[in-house]
């Protein structure tokens, strides 16, 4: 949707459209997540039951509760 059209829509309608688009993105991501096999999820350290929690954290809807160690093995040699 172009910026000129968006600016002419009432604020409430823009809000509803944004919520609808967010719902579509969530549903598509959830379908893709649930298409992963158990071995892949295990490799990622995830469980199917945790999907909503991961989604909420990654979209700023909940406090981050998982430990993150970015780049932990970068530049290190395996023993």
N, C-alpha and C positions, 0 to 999 in steps of 0.2 A: 504494500500500500504506500503510495507516495506521501511525502510530508505535507503537500498542499491539501490533499484529501483528508489526511489524518487530522490536520489542524482545524478543519471545518466540522468534524464530528463532535457531538456533545461528549463531555467528559465521561459521563456514565456509560455511553456506548463504547468508547475507547476502552474503558475498564473491563466491560463484559467481553469484548473481543480479545483483549490481552489474556483474560482468564481462560477463555476458550482455547486460544493458541497454546497456552501453558499446559492445559489438560491434554491436548493432542500430543505435545512433545513428551509429556510424562508417559502417556499410554504407549507411544511408539518405543520409547526407551525401555519401558517395562517388558514389552513383547520381545525386544531384542535381548535383554538380559535373560529372560526365561528361556530363550532358545539356546543358551549356552549349556554345554553338557556338564555333568558333575565334576569331571576331571579338570576342566578348564576353570570352573569356579574354585575348586580346591587349590589349583595353582595360583590363583589370584588372591587366595586367602579370604574368600567370601562365601557366604551361605545365602541361599534363596530367601530365607526368612528375614535377612537383613537389608533387602533391597530398599524398602521405604526409608530406612535410616540413612543409608548411603545417599539416596536422592536428596533427602532433606538437608544433610550436611553440605553436599556439593552445590546446593542452590541457595545456601544462606538462610534456610528455614529452621535450622537447629544448630546448636553449639557443636563444634567439632569434638568428638570423643575418641577418635581413633589415633593411635600413635603414628606419626609420620616421620620417616627418616629419609629425606630426599638426598639422593646421591651418596648413600651410605657406602656402596662398594665402588664408586667411581674412583679410578686412579689407584685402587688397591689390587694387589696380586692375591690370587687364591693360594692358600697354603699348600 
